[in-house]
């Protein structure tokens, strides 16, 4: 029974990480309208003051993008708190 529980936990964590990567890619595309990392790096300085309203909170677009990228990286590399 313990292995089934651990397998389900690993499955859920990996799916959350996949969704985080997808959301971060979509946010980056919506910001610069291109999937090129060079375009993103060259244009990111112009979008520092962009904010988005999520559930009544004003969040920086870059902070939201960074949150999803970092959470996906933590889960994929099994950092403390997401290791199973």
N, CA, C and O of each residue as an XYZ file, in Angstrom:
336
protein
N       0.814     -1.196      0.000
C       0.000      0.000      0.000
C       0.858      1.261      0.000
O       0.476      2.270     -0.594
N       2.010      1.214      0.657
C       2.895      2.380      0.730
C       3.478      2.752     -0.625
O       3.663      3.932     -0.924
N       3.768      1.738     -1.450
C       4.335      2.028     -2.767
C       3.311      2.686     -3.681
O       3.656      3.553     -4.484
N       2.066      2.278     -3.562
C       1.008      2.886     -4.364
C       0.833      4.362     -3.987
O       0.649      5.217     -4.853
N       0.892      4.639     -2.707
C       0.766      6.014     -2.239
C       1.944      6.870     -2.734
O       1.747      8.009     -3.158
N       3.149      6.329     -2.681
C       4.334      7.054     -3.147
C       4.293      7.274     -4.657
O       4.698      8.331     -5.142
N       3.810      6.288     -5.394
C       3.705      6.416     -6.850
C       2.689      7.490     -7.221
O       2.927      8.278     -8.137
N       1.576      7.528     -6.530
C       0.571      8.556     -6.797
C       1.107      9.945     -6.467
O       0.856     10.905     -7.195
N       1.839     10.042     -5.377
C       2.429     11.318     -4.981
C       3.431     11.794     -6.032
O       3.446     12.974     -6.383
N       4.258     10.896     -6.530
C       5.222     11.240     -7.575
C       4.508     11.656     -8.853
O       4.940     12.591     -9.527
N       3.427     10.975     -9.189
C       2.651     11.319    -10.379
C       2.066     12.720    -10.267
O       2.139     13.503    -11.214
N       1.491     13.036     -9.124
C       0.883     14.352     -8.920
C       1.944     15.448     -8.974
O       1.723     16.486     -9.597
N       3.086     15.236     -8.333
C       4.148     16.230     -8.348
C       4.669     16.455     -9.766
O       4.922     17.595    -10.155
N       4.831     15.393    -10.532
C       5.325     15.537    -11.898
C       4.310     16.245    -12.790
O       4.697     17.034    -13.652
N       3.043     15.983    -12.604
C       2.018     16.677    -13.400
C       1.965     18.156    -13.050
O       1.802     18.997    -13.934
N       2.100     18.483    -11.763
C       2.147     19.896    -11.368
C       3.351     20.582    -12.007
O       3.250     21.720    -12.466
N       4.482     19.896    -12.036
C       5.678     20.461    -12.650
C       5.486     20.661    -14.153
O       5.915     21.676    -14.701
N       4.852     19.711    -14.813
C       4.579     19.846    -16.245
C       3.664     21.032    -16.530
O       3.880     21.777    -17.486
N       2.654     21.200    -15.704
C       1.737     22.326    -15.881
C       2.455     23.645    -15.603
O       2.186     24.643    -16.273
N       3.359     23.666    -14.630
C       4.125     24.877    -14.339
C       5.016     25.269    -15.513
O       5.137     26.450    -15.836
N       5.633     24.290    -16.144
C       6.460     24.570    -17.319
C       5.594     25.090    -18.457
O       5.980     26.036    -19.143
N       4.438     24.490    -18.666
C       3.536     24.939    -19.726
C       3.069     26.370    -19.475
O       3.061     27.185    -20.398
N       2.682     26.685    -18.251
C       2.219     28.036    -17.924
C       3.347     29.047    -18.108
O       3.121     30.139    -18.628
N       4.558     28.693    -17.685
C       5.670     29.634    -17.844
C       5.999     29.862    -19.311
O       6.333     30.982    -19.695
N       5.913     28.832    -20.135
C       6.138     29.002    -21.577
C       5.056     29.884    -22.190
O       5.355     30.748    -23.015
N       3.813     29.675    -21.796
C       2.726     30.497    -22.316
C       2.850     31.956    -21.866
O       2.600     32.867    -22.654
N       3.231     32.181    -20.620
C       3.420     33.548    -20.141
C       4.559     34.235    -20.883
O       4.452     35.411    -21.231
N       5.640     33.515    -21.126
C       6.762     34.094    -21.863
C       6.353     34.412    -23.295
O       6.739     35.451    -23.830
N       5.579     33.536    -23.919
C       5.117     33.797    -25.283
C       4.161     34.985    -25.331
O       4.252     35.820    -26.231
N       3.254     35.064    -24.375
C       2.323     36.188    -24.348
C       3.029     37.516    -24.102
O       2.532     38.570    -24.498
N       4.172     37.466    -23.458
C       4.912     38.685    -23.170
C       5.649     39.210    -24.393
O       5.585     40.406    -24.675
N       6.346     38.352    -25.127
C       7.187     38.811    -26.247
C       6.718     38.306    -27.610
O       7.317     38.656    -28.627
N       5.666     37.497    -27.654
C       5.105     36.953    -28.902
C       6.127     36.179    -29.729
O       6.115     36.238    -30.959
N       6.999     35.462    -29.053
C       8.010     34.649    -29.734
C       8.513     33.587    -28.756
O       8.565     33.822    -27.549
N       8.880     32.426    -29.281
C       9.407     31.362    -28.424
C      10.933     31.376    -28.345
O      11.520     30.534    -27.667
N      11.573     32.306    -29.018
C      13.030     32.384    -29.022
C      13.539     32.933    -27.691
O      13.074     33.971    -27.219
N      14.495     32.228    -27.093
C      15.057     32.682    -25.822
C      15.880     33.948    -26.027
O      15.967     34.773    -25.118
N      16.483     34.121    -27.198
C      17.254     35.338    -27.466
C      16.340     36.563    -27.511
O      16.680     37.617    -26.975
N      15.189     36.421    -28.147
C      14.219     37.522    -28.183
C      13.732     37.843    -26.781
O      13.607     39.011    -26.411
N      13.460     36.813    -26.009
C      12.999     37.014    -24.635
C      14.053     37.754    -23.815
O      13.727     38.706    -23.106
N      15.313     37.325    -23.904
C      16.388     37.971    -23.145
C      16.609     39.419    -23.577
O      16.914     40.273    -22.745
N      16.460     39.698    -24.856
C      16.663     41.063    -25.337
C      15.512     41.996    -24.979
O      15.737     43.192    -24.794
N      14.294     41.491    -24.877
C      13.135     42.339    -24.648
C      12.632     42.353    -23.210
O      11.719     43.117    -22.896
N      13.190     41.544    -22.340
C      12.674     41.434    -20.980
C      12.798     42.744    -20.207
O      11.989     43.015    -19.320
N      13.786     43.547    -20.527
C      13.986     44.810    -19.814
C      12.846     45.797    -20.036
O      12.634     46.687    -19.212
N      12.114     45.656    -21.128
C      11.012     46.564    -21.424
C       9.719     46.187    -20.688
O       8.775     46.977    -20.663
N       9.668     45.005    -20.096
C       8.441     44.512    -19.485
C       8.530     44.384    -17.965
O       7.736     43.667    -17.355
N       9.476     45.063    -17.363
C       9.671     44.949    -15.913
C       8.482     45.519    -15.147
O       8.135     44.999    -14.086
N       7.865     46.551    -15.646
C       6.773     47.215    -14.924
C       5.390     46.725    -15.340
O       4.404     47.414    -15.078
N       5.283     45.571    -15.974
C       3.979     45.018    -16.340
C       3.410     44.254    -15.149
O       4.110     43.470    -14.507
N       2.143     44.491    -14.866
C       1.478     43.819    -13.762
C       0.236     43.110    -14.279
O      -0.358     43.514    -15.279
N      -0.145     42.046    -13.581
C      -1.320     41.277    -13.944
C      -2.163     41.100    -12.688
O      -1.624     40.919    -11.596
N      -3.470     41.151    -12.838
C      -4.372     41.000    -11.707
C      -4.836     39.548    -11.627
O      -5.469     39.036    -12.550
N      -4.513     38.890    -10.509
C      -4.896     37.496    -10.283
C      -5.644     37.421     -8.959
O      -5.064     37.660     -7.900
N      -6.921     37.091     -9.019
C      -7.768     36.961     -7.837
C      -7.743     38.204     -6.956
O      -7.758     38.102     -5.729
N      -7.707     39.365     -7.579
C      -7.713     40.611     -6.844
C      -6.347     41.095     -6.397
O      -6.251     42.162     -5.790
N      -5.298     40.356     -6.674
C      -3.943     40.742     -6.307
C      -3.209     41.249     -7.540
O      -3.348     40.688     -8.627
N      -2.434     42.304     -7.372
C      -1.598     42.820     -8.449
C      -0.237     42.132     -8.360
O       0.496     42.327     -7.390
N       0.099     41.334     -9.360
C       1.369     40.622     -9.384
C       2.195     41.089    -10.567
O       1.664     41.358    -11.644
N       3.488     41.181    -10.356
C       4.382     41.500    -11.453
C       4.413     40.321    -12.423
O       4.489     39.165    -12.006
N       4.355     40.619    -13.702
C       4.350     39.576    -14.725
C       5.621     38.735    -14.641
O       5.577     37.512    -14.774
N       6.745     39.399    -14.419
C       8.034     38.708    -14.329
C       8.085     37.822    -13.083
O       8.613     36.712    -13.137
N       7.544     38.302    -11.969
C       7.523     37.493    -10.750
C       6.648     36.258    -10.920
O       6.997     35.180    -10.438
N       5.531     36.404    -11.593
C       4.653     35.266    -11.839
C       5.336     34.236    -12.738
O       5.274     33.035    -12.476
N       5.974     34.706    -13.777
C       6.714     33.828    -14.671
C       7.845     33.124    -13.928
O       8.058     31.924    -14.103
N       8.567     33.873    -13.101
C       9.665     33.299    -12.322
C       9.169     32.270    -11.317
O       9.820     31.247    -11.106
N       8.029     32.528    -10.697
C       7.474     31.575     -9.734
C       7.217     30.222    -10.386
O       7.586     29.185     -9.836
N       6.582     30.230    -11.563
C       6.289     28.971    -12.227
C       7.556     28.258    -12.705
O       7.640     27.032    -12.626
N       8.533     29.006    -13.195
C       9.790     28.381    -13.618
C      10.550     27.780    -12.442
O      11.064     26.665    -12.531
N      10.616     28.520    -11.346
C      11.354     28.030    -10.179
C      10.639     26.844     -9.538
O      11.291     25.887     -9.119
N       9.308     26.893     -9.455
C       8.592     25.755     -8.867
C       8.760     24.506     -9.727
O       8.890     23.406     -9.190
N       8.759     24.652    -11.049
C       8.988     23.497    -11.913
C      10.404     22.956    -11.744
O      10.608     21.742    -11.736
N      11.377     23.847    -11.611
C      12.760     23.409    -11.426
C      12.942     22.694    -10.091
O      13.655     21.694    -10.017
N      12.302     23.200     -9.034
C      12.406     22.559     -7.726
C      11.814     21.153     -7.756
O      12.394     20.220     -7.201
N      10.681     21.006     -8.394
C      10.033     19.697     -8.425
C      10.814     18.726     -9.306
O      11.010     17.572     -8.925
N      11.258     19.175    -10.470
C      11.981     18.290    -11.383
C      13.316     17.849    -10.825
O      13.771     16.744    -11.120
N      13.969     18.706    -10.006
C      15.260     18.322     -9.444
C      15.148     17.786     -8.028
O      16.168     17.528     -7.390
N      13.939     17.614     -7.522
C      13.660     17.026     -6.215
C      14.362     17.774     -5.088
O      15.044     17.165     -4.264
N      14.196     19.084     -5.053
C      14.753     19.893     -3.971
C      13.977     19.639     -2.685
O      12.929     18.992     -2.696
N      14.501     20.152     -1.585
C      13.870     19.939     -0.288
C      12.444     20.464     -0.296
O      12.196     21.585     -0.740
N      11.539     19.688      0.177
C      10.131     20.031      0.193
C       9.362     19.348     -0.923
O       8.161     19.105     -0.799
N      10.048     19.039     -2.008
C       9.397     18.347     -3.117
C      10.046     16.998     -3.395
O       9.712     16.345     -4.383
N      10.960     16.577     -2.545
C      11.572     15.259     -2.713
C      10.623     14.190     -2.159
O       9.996     14.371     -1.115
N      10.539     13.094     -2.872
C       9.649     12.015     -2.426
C      10.341     10.678     -2.581
O       9.760      9.641     -2.260
